[in-house]
Amino acid sequence: MTTLILASASPARLTTLRRAGIEPEVIVSGVDEDGVGDLAPASLAQELAGLKAAAVAERVAGRDVLVLGCDSVLELDGEALGKPGTPEVAAARWRAMRGRSGVLHSGHALHHVPSGRVVAATGSTTIHFADVSDDEITAYVATGEPLQVAGAFTIDGFGGAFVRAIEGDHHNVIGVSLPLLRQLVLDLGLSWVGLWGG
C-alpha cells in the first residue's frame, strides 16, 4: 500500500482526504508563497503546488510514497487573491467580492517518489458570493477564519453562508479536488482505492 504525503499545513485539505478514506502523512513544505513571480491566477496556483510537492519529495527520497502539493488562488477581475493575512485586507477583499463571482483555482502536483514521475493539473470552480452587509463582513473578519485562506473565505466554515452558489467541484473550493486527484493517481498507473486506509 502506497502512503500519501500531504505537503500542506491546511486542516481543510487533511480533513477532506480523511473523509475520503485516506490517512495522509503531513509534511509542510516551507515554500515561500510570496516568492513566486507575476503569473496568471491559475498558473500561480499550479506553480506553487508544484514547488510544494517538489520540496517535500526531495526530503523523502528513497521512500515508496506519493507526495501531494496543492495551492489555491481566487481569481477576481483577472487578479490573483491568495491569503489576505490581515483583517484590513480581508475586509477589503470582501467588499470587492460581495454580490459578485470569482474563480477558485486549486493547483495539484503529485510526485511518485520511487519513479520520479510527476503529474499535475488545476481544478477551477466558479464561486458566486452573497451580497453581504458591512456588519457581516466585520463580524466574519473578526472570527479570524478568512485571514489565512485563499480568497479570504471558506465554504466549510463560517464563510459557507456567504457563498450563494458554486459551479464545479466543491472539494476544489476546500483546496483539494478528489475527482481530479483520483485521475492523477490513475495517470501514474496506481490505484485510488489502494490509498484507502493508509
C-alpha positions in Angstrom: 0.0 0.0 0.0 1.4 3.4 -1.0 1.4 6.2 1.5 0.2 9.6 0.5 2.1 12.6 2.0 0.3 15.9 2.0 2.7 18.8 1.6 0.4 21.3 3.2 -0.5 22.6 6.6 -4.1 23.0 5.6 -6.5 21.4 8.1 -9.3 21.6 5.5 -7.3 19.5 2.9 -6.4 17.0 5.6 -10.0 16.6 6.7 -11.1 16.2 3.1 -8.7 13.4 2.4 -9.5 11.7 5.7 -13.2 11.8 4.9 -12.4 10.2 1.5 -10.7 7.2 3.3 -7.1 8.4 3.0 -4.9 9.0 6.1 -2.0 11.0 4.8 1.2 11.8 6.5 1.7 15.6 6.7 5.0 17.2 5.9 4.7 21.0 5.5 6.8 22.2 2.5 8.0 25.5 3.9 7.8 27.1 0.4 7.6 30.9 0.4 4.3 31.5 -1.3 5.2 35.2 -1.8 8.4 34.4 -3.6 6.8 33.3 -6.9 6.8 35.9 -9.7 3.9 37.5 -11.5 1.8 34.8 -13.0 -1.8 34.4 -14.1 -4.0 33.1 -11.2 -4.4 29.5 -12.5 -0.7 29.3 -13.4 0.3 30.7 -10.0 -1.8 28.1 -8.2 -0.2 25.3 -10.2 3.3 26.7 -9.8 3.0 26.9 -6.1 1.5 23.3 -5.9 4.5 22.0 -7.9 7.1 23.8 -5.7 5.5 22.4 -2.5 5.4 18.9 -3.8 8.9 19.0 -5.1 10.3 20.4 -1.9 8.8 17.6 0.2 9.6 14.9 -2.4 13.2 15.8 -2.1 13.1 15.4 1.6 11.6 11.9 1.4 13.8 10.5 -1.4 14.1 6.7 -1.2 10.6 6.1 0.3 7.7 4.4 -1.5 5.4 7.4 -1.2 3.2 9.8 -3.2 3.7 13.5 -2.4 0.7 15.8 -3.0 1.3 19.5 -3.3 -1.7 21.9 -3.5 -2.3 25.6 -3.6 -5.4 27.7 -4.1 -5.9 31.1 -5.5 -9.1 33.1 -6.1 -9.3 35.0 -9.3 -11.3 38.2 -9.3 -11.1 40.7 -12.2 -8.1 38.8 -13.5 -6.2 39.3 -10.3 -4.8 36.5 -8.1 -6.0 36.7 -4.5 -4.2 34.5 -2.0 -4.3 34.6 1.8 -5.1 38.2 3.0 -3.1 37.9 6.1 -4.5 40.9 7.9 -8.1 41.9 8.9 -7.9 45.1 6.8 -7.0 43.2 3.6 -9.7 40.5 4.3 -12.4 43.2 4.8 -11.4 45.0 1.6 -11.5 41.7 -0.3 -15.0 41.0 0.9 -16.2 44.5 0.0 -14.9 43.8 -3.5 -16.3 40.3 -3.8 -19.8 40.6 -2.3 -22.6 40.2 -4.8 -20.1 39.1 -7.4 -18.5 35.9 -8.8 -14.9 34.7 -8.8 -13.0 31.6 -9.8 -11.2 29.5 -7.3 -8.2 27.7 -8.9 -6.6 24.8 -7.0 -3.3 23.5 -8.3 -2.4 19.9 -7.7 1.0 18.3 -8.2 1.6 14.6 -7.4 5.1 13.1 -7.2 5.6 9.4 -7.3 8.9 9.4 -5.4 10.1 5.9 -6.4 9.9 6.5 -10.1 10.4 10.3 -10.1 7.2 10.7 -12.2 5.2 13.9 -11.7 1.6 14.6 -12.8 -0.2 17.8 -12.3 -3.5 19.6 -13.0 -5.5 22.6 -11.9 -9.1 22.5 -10.9 -11.2 25.6 -11.3 -14.6 26.3 -9.6 -16.8 29.4 -10.0 -17.9 30.9 -6.8 -21.0 33.2 -6.5 -20.8 35.3 -3.4 -23.7 36.6 -1.5 -24.3 40.4 -1.2 -23.2 40.5 2.4 -23.5 43.7 4.6 -20.7 45.7 6.1 -21.7 44.4 9.5 -21.5 40.8 8.3 -18.1 41.4 6.8 -16.8 42.9 10.1 -18.2 40.0 12.1 -16.7 37.4 9.7 -13.3 39.0 9.7 -13.4 39.1 13.5 -13.7 35.3 13.6 -10.2 35.2 12.1 -11.3 32.5 9.7 -10.7 34.4 6.4 -7.2 35.6 7.3 -5.2 32.6 6.3 -7.2 31.1 3.4 -7.1 31.8 -0.3 -9.6 34.4 -1.3 -10.5 35.3 2.3 -13.3 32.7 2.6 -14.0 29.1 3.3 -17.0 27.1 2.2 -16.8 24.6 5.1 -16.9 27.1 8.0 -18.4 30.5 8.9 -18.0 31.7 5.3 -20.2 28.9 3.9 -23.3 31.1 4.4 -21.7 33.8 2.3 -21.3 31.6 -0.8 -24.6 31.7 -2.7 -23.7 29.0 -5.3 -20.8 27.3 -6.9 -20.2 25.8 -10.4 -17.9 22.9 -10.3 -16.3 20.6 -7.7 -17.0 21.7 -4.2 -14.0 19.8 -2.9 -11.8 22.0 -5.1 -13.1 25.0 -3.2 -11.9 23.4 0.1 -8.5 23.0 -1.5 -8.2 19.5 -2.9 -10.3 18.2 -5.8 -10.9 14.5 -5.1 -12.0 13.6 -8.6 -9.0 15.4 -10.0 -6.7 13.8 -7.5 -8.1 10.3 -8.3 -7.4 10.9 -12.0 -3.8 11.9 -11.3 -3.3 8.7 -9.2 -4.7 6.7 -12.2 -2.4 8.6 -14.6 0.5 7.3 -12.6 -0.8 3.7 -13.0 -1.7 3.4 -9.4 -4.9 2.5 -7.6 -7.1 5.2 -6.0 -8.8 2.7 -3.7 -5.4 1.3 -2.8 -4.9 4.6 -0.9 -7.9 4.0 1.4 -7.0 3.2 4.9 -3.4 4.4 4.7 
